[in-house]
Amino acid sequence: MNSQGILIVGGYGVVGRRIATELAADYPGRVVIGGRNPARADEIATTIGHGVRGRRIDIADPSSIAAALEGAVVVISCIDQPGRALLWAVIERGLNYTDITPHLTELGRGEAYDKIDAAARASGASLVLGTGIVPGISNVMVCALADALGGADEIETALVLAASDVKGPASLDYFLQELSMSFVIRVDGEDRRMRAFSAPRLIEFPPPAGAQLAYLFPFSDQVLYPRTMGARTALTRLAIEPAWLARGLAVMVRNGASRLMAIEGVRHAVARRLQDRPSSTDPRFALRVDVRCGGRSRRATLLGQAQADAAAAGAAGVARLLIEGDVAEPGAWMPEQIVDPGPFLSRLATQGLKVEFPDSASLG
């Protein structure tokens, strides 16, 4: 790897491969696909071209992490990180880093996040956490709306997904596991403990999704809004197509059966049944963000065909800022703190994602 390497960990996965493909042409000879299977990484690298290379990395092996980081200046993580060994290795070396992993919830609103931020500032590392769809693109949309309103007292995010678009092993396992856990939301300045797929609310998404019942879900974009945006209320919701599946999951939560999803064998059996079941719904997603401040409110929407494409576009957009040195100050950041919404969202639009601000004539 040369001294300006862009290492994509999990680079031969669905999202990682899309990120590598987008960045490779603009940064020839610099993109490196990392994964536990070096032969597969090399194969994907050859397919993409533009001097992309493969490299072995096993995040359970500290020596493998250290070897893979040699020559890297930017690291993009597309995998889960139990223990966050990769993140801490990046911080120790003062590198630039972003990820699409949804598990920001364990950072909470206090000590864990502060520890990461302080360590990054001390080492000179610049970290942008959570840069897929939710968190990620949703945060940038929140920033655009808050800029227009002069602040953000209340932030609500809602995502609708086709069941056929959450059937990848990693995303489906995450999805089912979250059903077994409680999580904290912020309402009127107070924390409340809730469960996923509770408190349904009818949300009007952009067509063709239309009106859908959306349920509370622990997407991580809401975790740090009280800190980064000063929000007193921050909620995230999820709707699933077909609607009968969402209703079934809500029943499981109400009667306590969702706790069975904490058992790995049960969770995997349910995942296999869902993966094997044919779906009549074409993969698509819709995102809606609402921000209220001082009695005024605005909304923004995003519409696309596949969540993996959108997650890759969001992560690649943030990665470009890190590659170009546009995140000048070290520390741990969320997208709403460092991304200029106008250019970022305009770039998404050129990639086939429909971004709309119905309450405004422009992106602001």
C-alpha positions as CSV (number, residue, x, y, z in Angstrom):
1,M,0.0,0.0,0.0
2,N,1.4,3.4,-0.8
3,S,1.6,6.2,1.8
4,Q,-1.8,7.7,0.7
5,G,-3.9,4.5,0.9
6,I,-7.7,4.5,1.2
7,L,-8.4,1.3,3.0
8,I,-12.0,0.0,2.8
9,V,-12.5,-2.7,5.5
10,G,-15.2,-5.1,4.4
11,G,-14.5,-3.8,0.9
12,Y,-15.8,-6.9,-0.9
13,G,-19.2,-6.7,0.8
14,V,-22.2,-5.1,-1.0
15,V,-21.7,-1.6,0.3
16,G,-17.9,-1.7,0.5
17,R,-17.6,-2.7,-3.1
18,R,-19.9,0.1,-4.2
19,I,-17.7,2.6,-2.2
20,A,-14.6,1.2,-3.8
21,T,-16.0,1.5,-7.3
22,E,-17.1,5.1,-6.7
23,L,-13.7,6.3,-5.3
24,A,-11.4,4.2,-7.5
25,A,-11.7,6.3,-10.7
26,D,-11.0,9.6,-8.8
27,Y,-8.2,8.2,-6.7
28,P,-6.4,5.7,-9.0
29,G,-3.8,3.5,-7.3
30,R,-4.9,4.5,-3.8
31,V,-8.0,2.3,-3.0
32,V,-7.4,-0.9,-1.1
33,I,-10.1,-3.5,-0.5
34,G,-9.6,-5.2,2.9
35,G,-11.1,-8.4,4.1
36,R,-10.3,-11.7,5.8
37,N,-10.2,-13.5,2.4
38,P,-7.3,-12.0,0.4
39,A,-8.2,-14.0,-2.7
40,R,-11.7,-12.6,-2.8
41,A,-10.3,-9.0,-2.1
42,D,-7.9,-9.4,-5.0
43,E,-10.6,-10.7,-7.3
44,I,-12.9,-7.7,-6.6
45,A,-10.0,-5.3,-6.9
46,T,-9.1,-6.6,-10.3
47,T,-12.8,-6.3,-11.4
48,I,-13.0,-2.7,-10.4
49,G,-9.6,-1.7,-11.9
50,H,-8.1,1.8,-11.6
51,G,-5.2,0.3,-9.6
52,V,-7.4,-1.0,-6.8
53,R,-5.6,-3.7,-4.7
54,G,-6.7,-6.3,-2.1
55,R,-5.3,-6.7,1.4
56,R,-6.0,-9.1,4.2
57,I,-7.4,-7.8,7.5
58,D,-8.9,-9.7,10.3
59,I,-10.3,-7.3,13.0
60,A,-10.1,-10.0,15.6
61,D,-6.3,-10.1,15.1
62,P,-4.4,-7.0,16.3
63,S,-1.3,-7.9,14.2
64,S,-3.5,-8.2,11.1
65,I,-5.0,-4.8,11.8
66,A,-1.6,-3.2,12.3
67,A,-0.3,-4.7,9.0
68,A,-3.3,-3.6,7.0
69,L,-3.1,0.0,8.3
70,E,0.5,0.5,7.0
71,G,0.4,3.2,4.5
72,A,-3.2,4.1,5.0
73,V,-4.3,7.7,5.5
74,V,-8.1,7.1,5.3
75,V,-10.0,4.1,6.7
76,I,-13.6,3.3,5.8
77,S,-15.2,0.6,7.8
78,C,-18.2,-1.4,6.4
79,I,-18.3,-4.1,9.1
80,D,-19.4,-4.6,12.7
81,Q,-16.7,-4.0,15.2
82,P,-17.1,-5.9,18.5
83,G,-14.8,-4.1,20.9
84,R,-14.0,-1.5,18.2
85,A,-10.4,-2.7,17.8
86,L,-10.1,-1.2,14.4
87,L,-11.4,2.1,15.5
88,W,-8.9,2.3,18.4
89,A,-6.0,1.2,16.1
90,V,-6.9,4.1,13.7
91,I,-7.0,6.6,16.6
92,E,-3.7,5.4,17.9
93,R,-2.1,6.1,14.5
94,G,-3.8,9.5,14.0
95,L,-5.5,8.4,10.8
96,N,-8.8,9.6,9.2
97,Y,-11.8,7.3,9.6
98,T,-15.4,6.9,8.8
99,D,-17.9,4.0,9.0
100,I,-21.4,2.9,8.1
101,T,-21.9,0.7,11.1
102,P,-25.3,1.4,12.8
103,H,-24.1,0.6,16.3
104,L,-23.5,4.1,17.8
105,T,-26.0,3.4,20.5
106,E,-23.4,2.0,22.9
107,L,-21.6,5.4,22.7
108,G,-24.5,6.9,24.5
109,R,-24.5,10.6,25.2
110,G,-21.6,10.7,27.7
111,E,-18.4,9.0,28.7
112,A,-17.9,6.5,25.8
113,Y,-18.2,9.2,23.1
114,D,-16.1,11.6,25.1
115,K,-13.4,9.0,25.5
116,I,-13.2,8.4,21.7
117,D,-13.3,12.2,21.0
118,A,-10.6,13.0,23.5
119,A,-8.3,10.2,22.2
120,A,-8.8,11.3,18.6
121,R,-8.0,14.9,19.4
122,A,-4.8,13.8,21.2
123,S,-3.6,11.7,18.4
124,G,-4.7,14.0,15.5
125,A,-7.2,11.5,14.1
126,S,-10.3,12.8,12.4
127,L,-13.3,10.5,12.7
128,V,-16.7,10.9,11.2
129,L,-19.0,8.3,12.7
130,G,-22.1,6.8,11.1
131,T,-22.2,7.8,7.4
132,G,-24.7,5.5,5.7
133,I,-28.3,6.4,5.4
134,V,-29.5,6.5,9.0
135,P,-27.2,7.6,10.5
136,G,-25.4,9.5,7.7
137,I,-27.5,11.1,5.0
138,S,-30.3,11.7,7.5
139,N,-28.0,13.7,9.6
140,V,-27.0,16.0,6.7
141,M,-30.7,16.5,5.9
142,V,-31.3,17.5,9.5
143,C,-28.4,20.0,9.3
144,A,-29.9,21.6,6.2
145,L,-33.3,22.0,7.9
146,A,-31.8,23.3,11.1
147,D,-29.8,25.9,9.2
148,A,-33.0,27.1,7.5
149,L,-34.9,27.2,10.8
150,G,-32.1,28.6,13.0
151,G,-32.0,25.6,15.2
152,A,-33.5,22.2,16.0
153,D,-35.7,21.7,19.1
154,E,-37.3,18.5,17.8
155,I,-35.8,16.0,15.2
156,E,-37.8,13.1,13.9
157,T,-36.5,10.6,11.3
158,A,-38.5,7.9,9.6
159,L,-37.3,5.3,7.1
160,V,-39.4,2.8,5.1
161,L,-37.7,-0.3,3.7
162,A,-38.9,-3.2,1.6
163,A,-38.4,-6.5,3.5
164,S,-36.4,-7.7,0.5
165,D,-33.9,-4.9,1.1
166,V,-33.0,-6.0,4.6
167,K,-32.2,-9.7,3.8
168,G,-28.4,-9.4,3.7
169,P,-27.0,-11.6,6.6
170,A,-25.4,-8.7,8.5
171,S,-28.3,-6.2,8.2
172,L,-31.0,-8.8,8.9
173,D,-29.2,-10.1,11.9
174,Y,-28.8,-6.5,13.3
175,F,-32.5,-5.9,12.5
176,L,-33.7,-8.9,14.4
177,Q,-31.3,-8.5,17.3
178,E,-32.6,-5.0,17.9
179,L,-36.1,-6.4,18.5
180,S,-34.8,-8.1,21.7
181,M,-33.4,-4.9,23.2
182,S,-34.7,-1.8,24.9
183,F,-33.3,1.6,24.0
184,V,-33.4,5.2,25.1
185,I,-35.2,8.0,23.3
186,R,-35.1,11.7,24.2
187,V,-38.5,13.5,24.6
188,D,-38.8,17.0,25.9
189,G,-35.3,16.9,27.4
190,E,-35.9,13.6,29.3
191,D,-34.7,10.1,28.5
192,R,-37.3,7.4,28.1
193,R,-36.7,3.7,27.7
194,M,-38.6,2.1,24.9
195,R,-38.7,-1.1,22.7
196,A,-38.4,-1.4,19.0
197,F,-41.6,-1.7,17.0
198,S,-43.7,0.1,19.6
199,A,-45.6,3.4,19.5
200,P,-46.7,3.3,15.8
201,R,-47.4,6.5,13.9
202,L,-48.7,7.1,10.4
203,I,-46.0,8.8,8.4
204,E,-46.5,10.3,4.9
205,F,-43.5,9.3,2.8
206,P,-43.0,10.5,-0.7
207,P,-44.7,8.4,-3.4
208,P,-44.8,5.6,-4.3
209,A,-44.3,4.7,-0.6
210,G,-47.1,6.9,0.6
211,A,-48.6,6.7,4.1
212,Q,-47.1,4.0,6.2
213,L,-47.3,3.0,9.9
214,A,-43.8,3.5,11.3
215,Y,-42.6,2.2,14.6
216,L,-39.9,3.4,17.0
217,F,-36.6,1.8,16.2
218,P,-33.1,2.4,17.6
219,F,-31.4,3.9,14.5
220,S,-28.3,5.6,15.8
221,D,-28.8,9.1,14.2
222,Q,-30.9,10.2,17.1
223,V,-28.4,9.2,19.8
224,L,-26.2,12.3,19.7
225,Y,-28.6,15.0,18.4
226,P,-29.1,16.4,22.0
227,R,-25.3,17.0,22.0
228,T,-24.6,18.0,18.4
229,M,-27.8,19.9,17.6
230,G,-29.2,20.8,21.1
231,A,-32.4,18.9,20.4
232,R,-34.8,18.3,23.3
233,T,-36.6,15.6,21.3
234,A,-35.0,13.1,19.0
235,L,-36.9,10.1,17.6
236,T,-36.3,7.6,14.8
237,R,-38.9,5.3,13.3
238,L,-39.0,2.4,10.8
239,A,-41.7,1.1,8.5
240,I,-41.5,-2.2,6.7
241,E,-43.1,-3.3,3.4
242,P,-45.1,-5.5,3.3
243,A,-47.1,-4.0,6.2
244,W,-48.2,-7.4,7.5
245,L,-44.6,-8.1,8.5
246,A,-44.3,-4.9,10.5
247,R,-47.6,-5.7,12.3
248,G,-46.3,-9.1,13.1
249,L,-43.1,-7.8,14.6
250,A,-45.1,-5.2,16.6
251,V,-47.2,-8.1,18.1
252,M,-44.0,-10.0,19.0
253,V,-42.8,-6.9,20.9
254,R,-46.1,-6.5,22.7
255,N,-46.4,-10.1,23.9
256,G,-42.7,-10.4,24.8
257,A,-41.8,-12.9,22.1
258,S,-39.3,-10.6,20.6
259,R,-36.9,-11.4,23.5
260,L,-36.3,-14.7,21.8
261,M,-34.3,-12.8,19.1
262,A,-31.5,-12.5,21.7
263,I,-30.9,-16.3,21.2
264,E,-28.6,-16.6,18.2
265,G,-30.0,-19.9,17.0
266,V,-33.6,-18.6,17.1
267,R,-32.6,-15.4,15.3
268,H,-30.8,-17.3,12.6
269,A,-33.7,-19.6,12.0
270,V,-36.1,-16.6,11.6
271,A,-33.6,-14.9,9.3
272,R,-33.5,-18.0,7.1
273,R,-37.3,-18.2,6.9
274,L,-37.4,-14.5,5.9
275,Q,-34.6,-14.9,3.3
276,D,-36.3,-17.9,1.7
277,R,-39.7,-16.3,1.5
278,P,-40.4,-14.7,-1.9
279,S,-41.3,-11.0,-1.8
280,S,-43.7,-9.2,-4.1
281,T,-42.3,-5.9,-3.1
282,D,-39.5,-4.3,-5.2
283,P,-36.5,-3.1,-3.2
284,R,-36.9,0.6,-2.5
285,F,-36.5,2.9,0.4
286,A,-37.8,6.3,1.5
287,L,-36.5,8.6,4.2
288,R,-38.3,11.5,5.8
289,V,-36.8,14.0,8.2
290,D,-38.8,16.6,10.2
291,V,-37.2,19.4,12.2
292,R,-39.1,21.8,14.4
293,C,-37.7,25.0,16.0
294,G,-39.5,27.8,17.8
295,G,-43.0,26.8,16.5
296,R,-41.8,26.4,12.9
297,S,-41.1,23.2,11.1
298,R,-39.7,21.9,7.9
299,R,-39.2,18.5,6.3
300,A,-37.0,16.8,3.8
301,T,-37.3,13.5,1.9
302,L,-35.0,11.1,0.1
303,L,-36.2,8.3,-2.2
304,G,-34.1,5.5,-3.8
305,Q,-34.2,2.0,-5.1
306,A,-31.6,0.1,-2.9
307,Q,-30.4,1.1,0.5
308,A,-26.9,-0.3,-0.2
309,D,-26.5,2.1,-3.1
310,A,-27.5,5.0,-0.9
311,A,-25.4,4.0,2.1
312,A,-22.4,3.7,-0.2
313,A,-23.1,7.1,-1.7
314,G,-23.3,8.7,1.7
315,A,-20.2,7.1,3.0
316,A,-18.2,7.8,-0.1
317,G,-19.3,11.5,0.0
318,V,-17.9,11.8,3.6
319,A,-14.8,9.8,2.7
320,R,-14.0,12.4,0.0
321,L,-14.0,15.1,2.6
322,L,-11.5,13.1,4.7
323,I,-9.4,12.3,1.6
324,E,-9.2,15.9,0.5
325,G,-8.4,17.2,4.0
326,D,-11.6,19.1,4.4
327,V,-12.1,17.8,7.9
328,A,-9.2,19.8,9.3
329,E,-9.8,19.5,13.1
330,P,-9.2,16.2,14.8
331,G,-11.8,14.6,17.0
332,A,-14.9,12.5,16.7
333,W,-17.6,14.1,14.6
334,M,-21.1,13.3,13.4
335,P,-22.0,14.2,9.8
336,E,-24.2,17.1,10.8
337,Q,-21.2,18.8,12.4
338,I,-18.8,18.7,9.4
339,V,-20.7,18.2,6.1
340,D,-21.9,21.1,4.0
341,P,-25.4,20.0,3.1
342,G,-25.7,21.8,-0.3
343,P,-22.8,20.1,-2.2
344,F,-23.3,16.8,-0.4
345,L,-27.0,16.4,-1.2
346,S,-26.5,17.7,-4.8
347,R,-24.0,15.0,-5.4
348,L,-26.5,12.4,-4.1
349,A,-29.0,13.7,-6.6
350,T,-26.6,13.1,-9.5
351,Q,-26.3,9.5,-8.4
352,G,-30.0,8.8,-8.8
353,L,-31.2,9.6,-5.3
354,K,-34.2,11.9,-5.2
355,V,-33.7,14.6,-2.6
356,E,-36.6,17.0,-1.9
357,F,-37.2,19.9,0.4
358,P,-41.0,20.4,0.0
359,D,-41.1,23.4,2.4
360,S,-38.2,25.2,0.7
361,A,-37.3,26.5,-2.7
362,S,-33.7,25.3,-2.4
363,L,-31.3,23.2,-0.3
364,G,-30.5,26.3,1.6
